[in-house]
Structures are given as C-alpha cells and as structure tokens.
Amino acid sequence: MVFVTLISIIFGTIYGIFAGSLSIIGLFVATIFFWEKLAINRL
C-alpha cells in the first residue's frame, strides 16, 4: 500500500511539473502572438 502511494505521489509530481511547464509555454506563446497581432495592427 505504501509502495502504491509512493508511485502515485511520484507520478503526480511529474504530471504537475509537466502541466505547469506546458501552461507556462502556452502563456508565453499566446503573449508573443498577441504582441505580434498588436504590432501588425499598428502598422
């Protein structure tokens, strides 16, 4: 039972880091697209 809990904690941590990095990358890309669209509209 302890072994299963340990595995779930490890997988949960890996998934959390993965999801966090994905959201940060998504936010970064969205910001770049937003600023590019803003620059194109100004031109």
ROSE-4610 file (N, C-alpha, C; in Angstrom, 1 decimal, always signed):
// ROSE-4610
residu = [M/M/M/V/V/V/F/F/F/V/V/V/T/T/T/L/L/L/I/I/I/S/S/S/I/I/I/I/I/I/F/F/F/G/G/G/T/T/T/I/I/I/Y/Y/Y/G/G/G/I/I/I/F/F/F/A/A/A/G/G/G/S/S/S/L/L/L/S/S/S/I/I/I/I/I/I/G/G/G/L/L/L/F/F/F/V/V/V/A/A/A/T/T/T/I/I/I/F/F/F/F/F/F/W/W/W/E/E/E/K/K/K/L/L/L/A/A/A/I/I/I/N/N/N/R/R/R/L/L/L]
num = [1/1/1/2/2/2/3/3/3/4/4/4/5/5/5/6/6/6/7/7/7/8/8/8/9/9/9/10/10/10/11/11/11/12/12/12/13/13/13/14/14/14/15/15/15/16/16/16/17/17/17/18/18/18/19/19/19/20/20/20/21/21/21/22/22/22/23/23/23/24/24/24/25/25/25/26/26/26/27/27/27/28/28/28/29/29/29/30/30/30/31/31/31/32/32/32/33/33/33/34/34/34/35/35/35/36/36/36/37/37/37/38/38/38/39/39/39/40/40/40/41/41/41/42/42/42/43/43/43]
x = [+0.8/+0.0/+0.9/+1.9/+2.9/+3.5/+3.8/+4.5/+3.6/+2.3/+1.4/+1.2/+1.2/+1.1/+2.3/+3.5/+4.7/+4.8/+4.3/+4.3/+3.3/+2.2/+1.2/+1.7/+2.4/+3.0/+4.0/+4.9/+5.9/+5.3/+4.3/+3.7/+2.9/+2.3/+1.6/+2.5/+3.7/+4.7/+5.2/+5.5/+6.0/+4.9/+3.6/+2.5/+2.3/+2.5/+2.3/+3.3/+4.6/+5.7/+5.4/+5.0/+4.8/+3.6/+2.5/+1.4/+1.7/+2.5/+3.0/+3.8/+4.8/+5.7/+4.9/+3.9/+3.1/+2.3/+1.7/+0.9/+1.7/+3.0/+3.9/+4.3/+4.6/+4.9/+3.7/+2.5/+1.3/+1.1/+1.3/+1.1/+2.1/+3.4/+4.4/+4.1/+3.7/+3.3/+2.1/+1.1/+0.0/+0.3/+1.3/+1.7/+2.4/+3.3/+4.0/+3.1/+2.1/+1.1/+0.3/+0.0/-0.8/+0.0/+1.3/+2.1/+2.3/+2.5/+2.7/+1.4/+0.2/-1.0/-1.2/-0.8/-0.8/+0.1/+1.3/+2.3/+1.8/+1.2/+0.7/-0.5/-1.3/-2.5/-2.0/-0.9/-0.3/+0.3/+0.9/+1.5/+0.4]
y = [-1.2/+0.0/+1.3/+1.2/+2.4/+2.5/+1.4/+1.4/+2.1/+1.8/+2.4/+3.9/+4.2/+5.7/+6.4/+5.8/+6.4/+6.6/+5.6/+5.7/+6.8/+6.9/+7.9/+9.3/+9.4/+10.7/+11.1/+10.2/+10.5/+10.8/+10.0/+10.3/+11.7/+11.9/+13.2/+14.4/+14.3/+15.3/+15.6/+14.5/+14.6/+15.2/+14.8/+15.3/+16.8/+17.2/+18.6/+19.5/+19.0/+19.8/+19.9/+18.8/+18.7/+19.7/+19.6/+20.5/+22.0/+22.2/+23.6/+24.2/+23.4/+23.9/+24.1/+23.2/+23.3/+24.6/+24.9/+26.1/+27.4/+27.3/+28.5/+28.7/+27.6/+27.7/+28.2/+27.7/+28.2/+29.7/+30.1/+31.5/+32.4/+31.9/+32.6/+32.7/+31.6/+31.7/+32.6/+32.5/+33.4/+34.9/+35.2/+36.6/+37.0/+36.2/+36.5/+36.8/+35.9/+36.1/+37.3/+37.6/+38.8/+40.1/+40.1/+41.3/+41.4/+40.3/+40.4/+40.9/+40.5/+41.0/+42.5/+42.9/+44.3/+45.1/+44.6/+45.3/+45.4/+44.4/+44.3/+45.4/+45.4/+46.4/+47.8/+48.1/+49.4/+49.8/+48.9/+49.2/+49.3]
z = [+0.0/+0.0/+0.0/+0.8/+0.8/-0.5/-1.2/-2.5/-3.5/-3.5/-4.4/-4.2/-2.9/-2.6/-3.1/-2.9/-3.3/-4.8/-5.6/-7.1/-7.5/-6.8/-7.2/-6.9/-5.8/-5.5/-6.5/-6.9/-7.9/-9.2/-9.7/-11.0/-10.9/-9.8/-9.6/-9.7/-9.1/-9.1/-10.5/-11.2/-12.6/-13.5/-13.3/-14.1/-13.8/-12.5/-12.1/-12.7/-12.7/-13.3/-14.8/-15.5/-16.9/-17.3/-16.5/-16.8/-16.5/-15.5/-15.2/-16.3/-16.8/-17.8/-19.1/-19.4/-20.6/-20.5/-19.4/-19.2/-19.4/-18.8/-19.0/-20.4/-21.2/-22.6/-23.4/-23.0/-23.7/-23.5/-22.3/-21.9/-22.7/-22.8/-23.5/-24.9/-25.6/-27.0/-27.3/-26.4/-26.5/-26.4/-25.5/-25.4/-26.6/-27.2/-28.4/-29.6/-29.7/-30.8/-30.6/-29.3/-29.0/-29.4/-29.0/-29.3/-30.8/-31.5/-33.0/-33.7/-33.2/-33.8/-33.5/-32.3/-31.9/-32.8/-33.1/-33.9/-35.3/-35.8/-37.2/-37.3/-36.3/-36.3/-36.3/-35.6/-35.5/-36.9/-37.5/-38.8/-39.9]
